[in-house]
Amino acid sequence: MLPYIITAVISVLVAAVAMWFIADAYHKKVTDSKIGNAEERARGIIDEAVKTAETKKRESMLEIKEETIKSRNELDKEIKERRNEISRNERRIVQKEENLDKKLEAMEKREAGFHVKEEEFKKQKAEIAKLNEQRIQELERISGLTSEQAKEYLLKTIEEDVKLDTAKMIKEMEAQAKEEVSKKAKDYVVTAIQKCAADHVAETTISVVQLPNDEMKGRIIGREGRNIRTLETMTGVDLIIDDTPEAVILSSFDPIRREVARIALEKLVVDGRIHPARIEEMVEKAQKEVENMIREEGEAAVLEVGIHGIHPELVRLLGKMKFRTSYGQNALKHSIEVAQLTGLLAAETGEDIRMAKRAGLLHDIGKAVDHDMEGSHIQLGVELCRKYKESALVINAVESHHGDVEPESLIACLVQAADTISAARPGARRETLETYSNRLQQLEDITNGYKGVEKSFAIQAGREIRILVVPEQINDSDMVLLARDISKQIESELEYPGQIKVNVIRESRVVDYAK
């Protein structure tokens, strides 16, 4: 059985191999046939491609030749145009060179002409100088004046004209300034003054104590004068008991001591018991009363002005100023008025009203201690304000209110103005006869020292100086300059309240007689 199977398998294998060879031969034949056809087609395509390539090549060569010819033509055209442009530029340059040569030649001719004219001008100048010298000599012969004399006369004439023009200009400018400034200043000052009304008390160096009868004088003197000596020793005040009926005069330069003595004496007179022990007791009570009065006056002043935050010691010093006077004007009342005026002026000019009132109230604070300390009231006031931490603005206002330093703020200027207004108001202050007489004499001495002044008179209590000039020496234009010079000298050399009017008068009189 097995051999049959093996034989069958072998037969099948042989048959399969035979079939594979047959199929392979068939496929090979078919493949060879296809390859032959493909090669023929490939040769045809190649031949056709070769023909097409040759055609394209010929066409490209033709296009390249055409482009080359076209470029060459354009290049030739451009070269031709550039050659033409170069030719034109060369012709233009040649033409310019010819023009330059012509101009240079013309300039050389003109320069030669200038040299000729310069020589002629020099000759003419020499002739003119010679003629001018002859003319001057002829003028000197005719006029009888030398050239220096004529020059001096001419300068004098010109000086007179300039002086006249200067005087007119000064007068016009002063008139314009006064017209513009005076109106505004009057508005401010009048508005401030009409809102402020303060009473002024003229204090003196004496106080009078009224007595019920003349018998009281003997009790005040005491046995062997012990009572009056005790009172004078305790208070530092002189008691004047004279023939004045029913009155005792207290005399002292220190107003506070005088006030203490007045209060103590009045209490002793009312009490009736006058002896050294009682006098000491009453003086102590009077001192406490005056101290309380000082504080109350200071607080009342601060309250009246309407400012706050002032150091208590400054408030006390303000109250102390109630007993201080300047030319008869109460220092505290003056400070209150200056504070009110400064505040009103500040309101008109748009400044800080409270700060302005503060500066005005403290501007004379140094007067409260100038009896006890060395230095001017301005220096003492500045030291007090710095000690009690006042602002720099207030310190500058105190320091500059008499012009010792330059004001650094508008408020300082307002304090100056208010201080002047308060002091210069008629009736506000009284001057001593000696000071008044000296100022009048100094005014007349200043004006009489100027050339051309015939007489001068100080009138209106020294607020006007009237000057009579010699009309032959001072003309109208000189009057303006003279008044201005005198005003400047008065401002620099004299101290005075308010302002002084300088009035220059030139009067010409002609007298003739009919015969």
C-alpha positions in Angstrom: 0.0 0.0 0.0 2.8 2.3 0.9 4.6 1.8 -2.4 1.5 2.8 -4.3 1.1 5.9 -2.2 4.7 6.9 -2.8 4.4 6.3 -6.5 1.3 8.4 -6.6 3.0 11.2 -4.7 6.0 11.1 -7.0 3.7 11.1 -10.1 1.9 14.1 -8.7 5.2 15.9 -8.0 6.5 15.1 -11.5 3.3 16.3 -13.0 3.5 19.5 -11.0 7.1 20.1 -12.0 6.2 19.6 -15.6 3.3 22.0 -15.4 5.6 24.6 -13.8 8.1 24.3 -16.6 5.4 24.6 -19.3 3.9 27.7 -17.6 7.3 29.3 -17.2 8.0 28.8 -20.9 4.7 30.4 -21.8 5.2 33.4 -19.6 8.7 33.9 -20.9 7.4 34.0 -24.4 4.7 36.5 -23.6 7.2 38.7 -21.7 9.7 38.7 -24.6 7.0 39.8 -26.9 6.0 42.7 -24.6 9.6 43.8 -24.2 10.1 44.0 -27.9 7.0 46.2 -28.3 8.1 48.4 -25.5 11.6 48.9 -27.0 10.1 49.9 -30.3 7.8 52.4 -28.6 10.7 53.7 -26.6 12.8 54.2 -29.7 10.0 56.1 -31.3 9.5 58.4 -28.3 13.2 59.0 -28.2 13.4 60.0 -31.8 10.4 62.3 -31.4 12.0 63.9 -28.3 15.2 64.4 -30.2 13.4 66.2 -33.0 11.4 68.3 -30.5 14.6 69.2 -28.6 16.3 70.3 -31.8 13.3 72.4 -32.7 13.3 74.1 -29.3 17.0 74.6 -29.5 16.7 76.4 -32.8 13.9 78.5 -31.4 15.9 79.4 -28.3 18.9 80.3 -30.3 16.7 82.6 -32.4 15.2 84.3 -29.3 18.7 84.7 -27.8 19.9 86.3 -31.0 16.9 88.7 -31.1 17.5 89.7 -27.4 21.2 90.2 -28.1 20.4 92.4 -31.0 17.8 94.4 -29.1 20.2 94.9 -26.1 22.9 96.0 -28.4 20.7 98.5 -30.1 19.6 99.9 -26.6 23.2 100.0 -25.5 24.2 101.9 -28.6 21.3 104.3 -28.1 22.3 105.0 -24.5 26.0 105.4 -25.4 24.9 107.9 -28.0 22.8 109.9 -25.6 25.6 110.0 -23.0 28.0 111.1 -25.6 25.6 113.9 -26.6 25.1 114.9 -22.9 28.9 114.9 -22.4 29.3 117.1 -25.5 26.6 119.5 -24.1 28.4 119.6 -20.7 31.7 120.3 -22.4 30.2 123.1 -24.4 28.6 124.6 -21.2 31.9 124.4 -19.3 33.7 126.1 -22.1 31.0 128.8 -22.1 31.3 129.3 -18.4 35.1 129.5 -18.6 34.7 132.2 -21.2 32.2 134.1 -19.0 34.5 133.8 -16.0 37.4 135.1 -18.1 35.2 138.1 -19.2 34.2 138.8 -15.5 37.7 138.6 -14.3 38.8 141.0 -16.9 36.0 143.3 -16.0 36.9 143.1 -12.3 40.5 143.9 -13.1 39.4 146.9 -15.0 37.0 148.0 -12.1 39.8 147.6 -9.6 42.0 149.7 -11.6 39.2 152.3 -11.7 38.8 152.1 -7.9 42.5 152.8 -7.5 42.1 155.9 -9.6 39.0 157.0 -7.7 40.7 156.3 -4.3 43.5 158.6 -5.3 41.0 161.2 -6.4 39.1 160.8 -3.1 42.2 161.3 -1.1 42.9 164.4 -3.0 39.3 165.6 -2.4 39.6 164.7 1.3 42.7 166.7 1.7 41.1 169.6 -0.1 37.9 169.3 2.1 40.1 169.3 5.3 41.9 172.3 4.1 38.6 174.1 3.2 37.2 173.0 6.6 40.2 174.4 8.4 39.8 177.7 6.4 36.1 177.7 7.3 36.8 177.2 11.0 39.3 180.0 10.9 36.9 182.2 9.1 34.1 181.4 11.6 36.4 182.0 14.5 37.4 185.4 13.0 33.7 186.3 12.4 32.3 185.1 15.8 35.3 186.0 17.9 35.2 182.5 19.5 37.8 179.7 19.3 36.7 176.1 18.4 36.9 175.1 22.1 34.7 178.0 23.1 32.2 177.2 20.4 32.2 173.5 21.4 31.6 174.5 25.1 28.8 176.8 24.0 27.2 174.0 21.9 27.5 171.4 24.7 25.9 173.9 27.2 23.0 174.4 24.8 22.6 170.7 24.3 22.8 170.2 28.1 20.0 172.7 28.6 17.8 170.9 26.1 18.5 167.5 27.6 17.9 168.8 31.1 14.6 170.3 30.0 13.6 167.1 28.3 14.7 165.1 31.4 12.7 167.3 33.7 9.6 167.0 31.5 10.0 163.3 31.3 10.4 163.0 35.1 7.4 165.2 35.7 5.2 163.2 33.3 6.3 159.9 34.7 5.8 161.1 38.3 2.3 162.4 37.4 1.4 159.2 35.7 2.7 157.1 38.6 0.9 159.2 41.1 -2.3 159.1 39.2 -2.2 155.3 38.9 -0.8 154.4 42.3 -2.5 157.1 44.4 -6.0 156.0 43.4 -5.5 152.4 44.4 -3.6 153.3 47.6 -6.3 155.6 48.7 -8.9 153.0 48.1 -7.0 150.5 50.3 -6.2 153.0 53.1 -9.6 154.7 53.2 -11.3 151.3 53.3 -9.1 150.2 56.1 -9.3 153.4 58.1 -13.1 153.7 57.9 -13.5 150.2 59.4 -11.1 150.9 62.3 -11.8 153.2 65.1 -9.5 153.0 68.2 -9.3 155.4 71.1 -5.9 156.7 72.1 -4.9 157.7 75.5 -2.0 160.1 76.0 0.0 158.8 78.9 2.6 161.0 80.6 5.3 160.4 83.1 3.2 161.5 86.1 0.0 160.3 87.7 -2.2 162.3 90.1 -3.9 160.8 93.1 -6.8 162.8 94.5 -7.1 163.2 98.3 -10.2 163.8 100.4 -8.5 166.7 102.1 -5.2 168.4 102.6 -4.8 166.9 106.1 -4.2 163.6 104.3 -0.9 164.9 102.9 0.6 165.1 106.4 -0.4 161.5 107.1 1.2 160.4 103.8 4.4 162.1 104.8 4.3 160.6 108.3 6.5 161.4 111.3 9.8 162.7 110.1 8.8 161.6 106.6 9.0 157.8 107.3 5.8 157.0 105.4 6.7 158.8 102.2 10.2 157.3 102.3 8.8 153.8 102.7 6.4 154.3 99.8 9.1 155.7 97.5 11.5 153.0 98.5 9.0 150.2 97.9 7.7 151.5 94.6 10.7 153.4 93.1 8.4 156.4 92.5 8.9 160.0 93.5 6.0 161.5 95.4 5.5 165.3 94.9 3.5 166.9 97.6 3.3 170.6 96.8 0.7 173.3 97.0 -1.7 171.5 94.7 -4.9 171.3 96.7 -6.1 167.8 97.6 -3.7 166.0 95.2 -0.4 164.1 95.3 1.7 163.8 92.1 3.5 160.5 91.4 6.5 160.9 89.1 8.4 158.0 87.5 9.7 157.1 84.1 8.6 153.5 84.6 4.8 153.5 84.1 4.3 150.2 85.7 5.9 151.3 88.9 3.9 154.5 88.8 0.7 152.5 88.4 1.6 150.3 91.4 2.3 153.3 93.5 -1.0 154.9 92.4 -3.1 151.9 93.3 -1.3 151.4 96.7 -1.7 155.1 97.6 -5.4 155.1 96.7 -5.9 152.0 98.8 -4.0 153.6 101.7 -6.1 156.8 101.5 -9.3 154.8 101.5 -8.2 152.6 104.4 -6.9 155.6 106.4 -4.2 153.6 108.2 -0.9 154.8 106.9 2.3 153.4 108.4 5.3 151.5 107.0 3.9 148.0 107.6 0.6 148.9 106.0 2.4 150.5 103.1 4.4 147.3 102.4 1.2 145.3 102.5 -0.7 147.6 100.1 2.3 147.7 97.7 2.4 143.9 97.5 -1.4 143.8 96.8 -1.0 146.6 94.2 1.8 144.7 92.5 -0.3 141.5 92.2 -3.2 143.6 91.0 -1.1 145.3 88.3 0.3 141.9 87.2 -3.3 140.5 86.9 -4.2 143.7 85.0 -1.3 143.2 82.6 -2.4 139.6 81.8 -6.0 140.7 81.4 -5.0 143.5 79.1 -2.9 141.2 77.0 -5.7 138.6 76.7 -8.2 141.4 75.9 -5.9 142.7 73.1 -5.5 139.2 71.6 -9.2 138.7 71.8 -10.0 142.1 70.3 -7.7 141.4 67.3 -9.1 137.9 67.0 -5.9 135.7 66.8 -5.0 132.6 68.8 -2.0 130.5 69.6 0.3 133.3 70.9 2.6 132.2 73.7 1.4 133.2 77.2 4.6 135.2 77.9 4.0 137.2 74.7 0.4 137.8 75.8 1.8 139.1 79.1 4.2 141.4 77.4 1.4 142.7 75.2 -0.5 143.7 78.4 2.7 145.3 79.7 2.6 147.6 76.7 -0.5 149.3 78.1 1.8 151.2 80.3 4.3 152.1 77.5 3.9 155.2 75.4 5.7 156.6 72.3 5.4 160.3 71.7 2.3 160.3 73.8 0.7 157.4 71.9 -0.2 154.3 74.0 1.9 151.4 72.7 -0.8 148.7 73.2 -3.5 150.8 71.5 -1.1 151.5 68.7 -0.3 147.8 68.3 -4.0 146.9 68.2 -4.7 149.6 65.6 -1.7 148.4 63.5 -3.0 144.9 63.7 -6.5 146.0 62.6 -5.2 148.1 59.8 -2.9 145.4 58.6 -5.7 142.9 58.6 -7.9 145.2 56.6 -5.2 146.0 54.1 -4.5 142.2 53.8 -8.1 141.6 53.1 -8.0 144.2 50.3 -4.9 142.7 48.7 -5.9 139.0 49.2 -3.3 138.1 51.8 -3.7 135.9 54.9 -5.7 138.1 57.3 -4.9 136.2 60.5 -1.2 136.2 59.8 -1.3 139.9 58.9 -3.0 140.7 62.2 -0.5 138.6 64.1 2.4 140.4 62.6 0.8 143.8 63.2 0.0 143.1 66.8 3.6 141.9 67.6 5.5 144.4 65.5 6.4 146.6 68.6 6.6 143.8 71.2 10.2 144.8 72.0 8.9 148.0 73.6 7.6 145.9 76.5 11.1 145.1 77.6 13.3 147.9 76.2 13.4 149.5 79.7 14.8 146.3 81.2 17.1 145.0 78.4 19.7 146.5 76.2 19.0 147.0 72.5 16.5 148.6 70.2 12.9 147.6 70.4 13.3 146.0 67.0 16.2 143.8 68.0 14.4 142.8 71.3 11.2 142.1 69.4 13.0 139.8 67.0 14.7 137.9 69.8 11.4 137.5 71.7 9.6 136.2 68.6 12.4 133.7 67.9 12.4 132.6 71.5 8.7 131.9 71.6 8.7 130.2 68.1 6.9 132.7 66.0 7.0 132.2 62.2 9.7 133.6 59.9 7.1 135.8 58.3 6.2 137.5 61.6 9.9 137.8 62.5 10.7 139.5 59.2 7.7 141.9 59.7 9.0 142.9 63.1 12.5 143.3 61.8 11.6 145.3 58.8 8.7 147.6 60.0 11.1 150.5 60.3 13.1 149.7 57.2 16.2 148.3 59.0 16.1 145.2 56.7 14.3 144.5 53.4 10.7 143.1 53.8 10.5 139.6 52.4 6.7 139.4 52.1 3.7 141.6 51.2 2.5 141.3 54.8 5.7 142.9 56.0 5.1 145.8 53.7 1.5 146.1 54.9 2.8 146.2 58.5 5.1 149.1 57.5 2.2 151.0 55.9 -0.2 150.4 58.9 2.5 151.5 61.4 3.1 154.7 59.5 -0.7 155.4 59.2 -1.2 154.8 62.9 1.7 157.0 63.9 1.3 159.8 61.4 -2.5 160.4 62.0 -3.0 163.9 63.3 -3.3 163.8 67.0 -1.9 160.3 67.4 1.5 161.4 68.7 3.2 164.3 70.3 6.8 165.2 69.8 9.0 167.0 72.3 9.7 170.6 71.5 13.4 170.0 71.1 12.9 167.1 68.6 10.4 169.2 66.7 12.7 172.3 66.5 15.6 170.2 65.5 13.7 168.6 62.6 12.6 172.0 61.3 16.1 173.4 61.5 17.5 170.4 59.7 15.0 170.7 56.9 15.9 174.3 56.4 19.7 173.6 56.6 19.4 170.9 53.9 17.5 173.1 51.4 19.7 176.2 52.0 22.7 174.1 51.1 21.7 173.9 47.4 23.0 176.4 44.8 20.3 178.9 43.6 18.1 178.6 46.8 17.3 182.1 48.1 15.2 181.2 51.1 13.4 178.1 52.6 10.6 177.8 55.2 9.5 174.7 57.1 5.7 175.0 57.5 2.8 172.8 58.4 4.5 171.5 61.5 7.4 170.3 59.5 5.3 168.4 56.9 6.1 170.9 54.1 9.3 172.7 53.2 8.7 175.8 50.9 11.8 176.8 48.9 12.2 180.1 47.0 14.9 180.0 44.3 16.7 182.7 42.4 15.1 182.8 38.9 18.3 183.9 37.2 20.1 180.8 38.4 17.3 178.1 38.4 15.1 177.6 35.4 11.9 175.6 35.1 13.6 172.3 34.3 16.1 172.8 37.1 13.2 173.2 39.6 12.0 169.6 38.9 15.5 168.2 39.4 16.1 170.3 42.5 12.9 169.1 44.2 13.8 165.5 43.5 17.4 165.9 44.9 16.1 167.6 48.0 13.5 164.9 48.6 16.1 162.1 48.2 18.4 163.9 50.7 15.6 164.4 53.3 14.7 160.7 53.0 18.2 159.6 53.6 19.2 162.0 56.4 16.0 162.7 58.5 13.6 160.6 60.5 10.0 161.8 60.5 6.5 160.5 60.7 4.4 160.5 57.6 5.7 162.4 54.6 7.2 165.9 53.9 6.1 167.9 50.9 8.9 169.7 49.0 7.5 172.8 47.3 9.9 174.7 45.0 8.8 178.2 43.9 10.4 180.3 41.2 9.0 183.8 40.9 10.1 186.5 38.4 9.2 190.2 39.1 9.6 193.1 36.7 9.4 196.6 38.1 9.2 199.8 36.0 8.1 203.3 36.6 6.0 205.6 34.4 7.4 209.1 34.4 
